[in-house]
Amino acid sequence: MPEGHSVHRITRQFARNFVGKPVTVSSPQGRFAQGAAQISGHIMTDAKSVGKQMFLEFDNGLWLRVHLGMYGAWDFAGDIIMDATIASANGRMGQTNQRGTILDVVPADATADAAGDGEGDERIFDRAGENSMHSIGAPRRTRVRMAEQEKETGAFDTFPPEPVGQVRVRLLTDAVSADLRGPTACEVLRPDEVDAVIAKLGPDPLLDGSQEAEDRFVGVVRRKPTPIGLLLMDQAVVAGIGNVYRAELLFRARIDPHAPGKSLSDEVVRHLWRDWGHLLRIGVETGQMMTMDDLDHDDYVRAMANRADRHWVYKREGLPCRVCGTHITLEEMGARKLYWCPYCQK
């Protein structure tokens, strides 16, 4: 399931390519024809996300709400303008691109120097597919899939391209199309209905890094007897965390996933909130769930190119802990796989 950083990145692409433009909306598969007719022909006026949910506003006051769920993905095609604000938190670009089985590290040019210093930035072409798009700035006629994994699939001859597969909804401007497949939720809402959906969600540190948002998260966690490993996955407690970030956040804080929320100190829970904000920003900037800090150049390049080198415990069951050597444990919690170190997190 796409986690919060992916949905924020998708929202940025809508903001760059659709907001301010009239949009033709259709439902090639037919299941969303009625909803599409309500917003087709109207100008998109806003694009925002909260946690794993995205909301697109139109000038008739209606919103398109999308939750990708386990299988949803957006496919963009056309003269796509990439989000020029994406630059990694540690000064490297972290721009990556799926190119078969080739791994290449090249200097970024001046136009890609979003960090601003023109030195030391690099693009890393990732063979795993969990990555961001490799260039930014000028429009490029191409196809890009955005979900938990982002993948560029090359150029095409005609625009708009023919819909491929079961496309629930297509959004189309004169230059860019966006096709949605397999979402858990896709519906047109009034403003009050959008407010009601958002009111049920926990705070999202990328949208609200205030003390009030932090206090809200801390207050909920410290009142609950529920294991913290379940609380972090509860979107009513905190928005955007999924299976990868849950495992990594708990390891980074050395917290037993089974510990009741109310058993944790105020300081520990506040650290979780701040670390989630830190990792979320890195994920949005690089397109990858990079959860290991303070890597040297070679380790950074290796981690950006291979998911197995950028996580502490996720998908490392049976392997030795990177800190203590104890084998990482895999179990089920909340119907999802949980990875943790029984020694470091005891």
C-alpha positions in Angstrom: 0.0 0.0 0.0 1.4 3.5 -0.9 2.5 5.3 2.3 2.2 9.0 3.0 5.3 10.1 1.1 4.0 8.6 -2.2 0.6 10.3 -1.9 2.2 13.7 -1.2 4.5 13.2 -4.2 1.5 12.4 -6.5 -0.3 15.4 -5.2 2.6 17.6 -6.1 2.5 16.4 -9.7 -1.2 17.3 -9.9 -0.4 20.7 -8.5 2.2 21.3 -11.2 0.4 19.8 -14.1 -3.4 20.2 -13.5 -4.2 23.0 -11.1 -5.4 26.1 -12.9 -6.4 24.2 -16.0 -9.7 22.9 -17.3 -9.8 19.2 -17.0 -11.8 16.6 -19.1 -12.8 13.8 -16.8 -13.9 10.4 -18.1 -14.3 6.8 -16.9 -12.9 4.5 -19.6 -14.0 1.4 -17.7 -17.4 3.0 -17.0 -17.6 2.5 -13.2 -17.1 6.2 -12.5 -19.1 7.7 -15.3 -21.6 9.5 -13.1 -18.9 11.0 -10.9 -16.8 12.0 -13.9 -19.7 13.9 -15.4 -20.0 16.0 -12.3 -16.5 17.5 -12.6 -15.6 17.2 -16.3 -14.9 20.5 -18.0 -14.2 22.3 -14.8 -10.9 24.0 -13.8 -8.9 22.2 -11.1 -8.3 24.7 -8.3 -6.5 22.7 -5.6 -4.7 19.5 -4.9 -3.9 18.3 -1.4 -3.3 15.2 0.5 -3.7 14.1 4.2 -1.8 10.9 5.0 -2.7 8.3 2.4 -5.7 10.2 0.9 -5.7 12.8 -1.9 -8.3 15.5 -2.7 -8.6 17.4 -6.0 -10.8 20.5 -6.0 -12.7 21.9 -9.0 -14.1 25.3 -9.6 -17.7 24.1 -9.2 -17.0 23.5 -5.5 -16.7 19.7 -5.8 -13.7 17.5 -4.9 -12.4 14.2 -6.2 -11.3 12.0 -3.3 -8.9 9.2 -4.0 -7.5 6.5 -1.7 -5.1 4.2 -3.6 -5.4 1.3 -1.1 -3.4 -1.8 -1.8 -3.5 -1.9 -5.6 -4.2 1.7 -6.8 -1.8 3.6 -9.0 -1.8 6.7 -11.2 -0.3 6.7 -14.6 0.7 10.2 -16.0 1.4 10.7 -19.7 2.2 13.7 -21.8 4.3 16.8 -21.5 4.8 16.3 -17.8 6.3 19.1 -15.7 8.2 17.5 -12.8 8.2 19.0 -9.3 11.3 21.1 -9.1 11.1 21.4 -5.3 12.3 17.8 -4.8 15.8 17.6 -3.4 17.1 15.3 -0.7 17.4 16.4 2.9 21.1 15.7 3.0 22.0 17.8 0.0 22.1 15.1 -2.6 19.4 15.0 -5.3 18.4 11.4 -4.9 16.7 11.5 -8.3 16.4 8.0 -9.5 15.0 6.2 -12.5 14.2 2.6 -13.5 16.4 1.7 -16.5 16.3 -2.0 -16.9 19.1 -3.7 -15.0 21.6 -0.8 -15.4 22.9 1.0 -12.3 24.5 4.3 -13.1 25.6 7.2 -11.0 26.1 10.5 -12.8 26.7 14.1 -11.8 23.6 16.2 -11.9 23.6 19.3 -14.2 23.0 22.8 -13.0 19.2 22.6 -13.7 18.9 19.7 -11.4 20.8 21.3 -8.6 17.8 21.8 -6.3 20.1 21.9 -3.3 21.5 25.1 -4.7 25.2 24.5 -4.3 25.9 22.9 -7.7 28.3 20.5 -6.1 28.1 16.9 -4.9 24.6 16.3 -6.2 23.9 13.1 -8.2 21.2 11.1 -9.8 21.1 7.4 -9.0 19.4 5.0 -11.4 17.6 2.4 -9.3 17.3 -1.2 -10.5 14.6 -1.9 -7.9 11.9 0.4 -9.2 11.1 2.1 -5.8 12.1 5.4 -7.0 11.5 9.0 -8.0 11.6 10.4 -11.5 15.0 11.3 -12.8 14.6 14.7 -14.2 12.8 17.9 -13.2 11.9 21.2 -14.7 11.1 21.3 -18.4 8.1 19.2 -19.7 8.9 15.8 -21.2 6.5 13.7 -23.3 6.7 10.5 -21.4 4.7 8.0 -19.2 5.3 7.8 -15.5 3.5 5.5 -13.0 3.2 6.8 -9.5 2.1 4.5 -6.6 4.3 2.9 -3.9 6.8 2.4 -6.7 7.4 5.1 -9.4 8.5 3.9 -12.8 9.0 5.7 -16.1 8.0 3.6 -19.1 9.2 5.7 -22.1 7.8 7.8 -24.8 4.7 7.3 -27.0 3.5 8.4 -30.4 0.1 10.0 -30.0 -1.5 12.0 -27.3 -3.6 11.2 -25.4 -2.5 7.6 -25.3 -5.2 4.9 -25.4 -6.3 3.8 -22.0 -4.7 0.5 -20.9 -6.5 -1.9 -18.6 -9.2 -1.0 -16.2 -8.9 2.8 -15.9 -11.4 4.0 -13.3 -11.0 7.6 -14.1 -8.9 9.7 -16.6 -8.1 13.3 -16.0 -7.0 15.1 -19.2 -5.7 18.6 -20.0 -4.4 19.7 -23.4 -0.9 18.4 -22.4 -1.1 15.8 -19.7 -3.3 12.8 -18.8 -3.6 10.9 -15.5 -5.2 7.5 -15.4 -6.3 5.9 -12.2 -6.5 2.1 -11.7 -7.4 -0.1 -8.8 -8.2 2.5 -6.1 -9.9 1.6 -2.8 -11.9 4.9 -3.0 -12.7 7.2 -5.8 -15.6 9.6 -5.3 -16.9 13.1 -5.8 -17.5 15.0 -2.5 -18.9 18.3 -1.4 -16.7 20.5 0.8 -18.5 19.5 4.0 -18.0 15.8 3.1 -14.3 16.4 2.5 -14.0 18.1 5.9 -15.8 15.1 7.5 -13.3 12.6 6.0 -10.3 14.7 7.1 -11.7 15.1 10.6 -11.5 11.3 11.0 -7.8 11.3 10.2 -4.9 11.7 12.6 -2.4 14.6 12.1 0.0 14.6 9.2 3.3 16.3 10.1 4.0 17.4 6.6 0.8 19.5 6.7 0.9 20.5 10.3 4.1 20.5 12.2 2.6 22.6 15.0 2.9 21.9 18.7 -0.9 21.3 18.7 -0.6 18.5 16.1 2.2 16.9 18.1 0.2 17.2 21.4 -2.8 15.6 19.7 -0.7 12.6 18.6 1.0 12.2 22.0 -2.3 12.6 23.9 -4.0 9.8 21.9 -1.1 7.4 22.1 -0.6 7.8 25.8 -4.2 7.2 26.6 -4.4 3.9 24.7 -3.7 0.3 26.0 -3.3 -0.7 22.4 0.1 -1.9 21.3 2.1 0.9 19.7 2.7 -1.3 16.6 -1.1 -1.1 16.0 -1.5 2.5 16.9 1.1 3.7 14.3 -0.9 1.9 11.6 -4.2 3.5 12.7 -4.9 6.4 10.4 -7.1 8.0 13.0 -4.1 8.3 15.3 -1.5 9.5 12.8 -1.9 9.9 9.1 0.3 8.3 6.5 2.3 5.6 8.2 2.3 2.1 6.6 4.1 -1.1 7.1 7.6 0.0 6.2 7.6 3.2 8.2 6.0 1.4 11.2 8.8 -1.1 11.4 11.5 1.4 10.8 10.2 4.1 13.2 9.9 1.6 16.1 13.4 0.2 15.5 14.9 3.7 15.3 13.3 4.5 18.7 14.2 1.0 20.1 10.5 0.4 21.0 8.9 -3.0 21.5 6.0 -3.1 19.0 3.9 -4.8 21.6 4.3 -2.1 24.3 0.9 -0.5 25.1 0.8 3.2 24.0 0.0 4.3 27.5 3.2 2.6 28.8 5.4 4.9 26.8 6.8 8.1 28.2 5.9 11.5 26.9 9.4 12.0 25.6 9.4 8.7 23.7 6.1 9.4 21.9 7.2 12.9 21.0 10.3 11.5 19.5 8.2 9.2 17.4 6.2 12.1 16.0 9.3 14.1 15.2 11.0 11.2 13.6 8.0 10.4 11.5 8.1 14.0 10.2 11.8 13.7 9.5 11.4 10.4 7.5 8.3 11.7 5.7 10.1 14.7 4.4 13.0 12.5 3.1 10.5 10.2 1.4 8.8 13.1 -0.3 12.1 14.7 -1.4 13.8 11.5 -2.7 10.9 9.2 -3.6 12.3 6.5 -1.5 11.6 5.3 2.1 15.2 6.0 3.2 15.3 5.2 6.9 19.0 5.0 7.6 20.8 8.2 8.6 24.4 9.4 8.5 25.5 7.2 5.6 28.8 8.0 3.9 28.9 8.5 0.1 29.3 4.9 -0.9 26.7 3.6 1.5 24.3 6.3 0.4 24.7 5.4 -3.3 24.2 1.7 -2.4 21.1 2.5 -0.3 19.5 4.7 -3.0 20.0 1.9 -5.6 18.8 -1.0 -3.5 16.0 -1.2 -1.0 17.8 -3.9 1.0 20.5 -1.4 1.9 18.2 1.5 3.1 16.2 -0.2 5.9 17.1 -1.3 9.4 14.6 -4.2 9.8 12.0 -4.1 7.0 12.0 -7.3 5.0 15.2 -8.5 6.8 13.6 -11.4 8.7 16.1 -14.1 9.6 19.0 -11.7 8.9 21.3 -10.4 11.6 20.3 -7.0 13.1 22.6 -4.3 11.8 23.2 -3.2 15.4 23.3 -6.2 17.7 23.5 -9.2 15.4 20.3 -10.9 16.7 18.1 -12.3 13.9 15.3 -10.0 12.8 11.9 -11.4 13.7 8.8 -11.6 11.4 5.3 -11.9 12.8 1.8 -10.7 12.0 0.3 -7.7 13.7 -2.9 -6.1 12.6 -3.1 -8.5 9.6 0.2 -7.0 8.3 3.8 -8.3 8.5 5.8 -6.8 11.4 9.6 -6.8 11.4 11.6 -6.1 14.5 14.7 -6.9 16.6 13.8 -8.8 19.8 17.0 -7.6 21.4 17.3 -4.0 20.5 13.6 -3.4 20.9 13.0 -5.3 24.2 
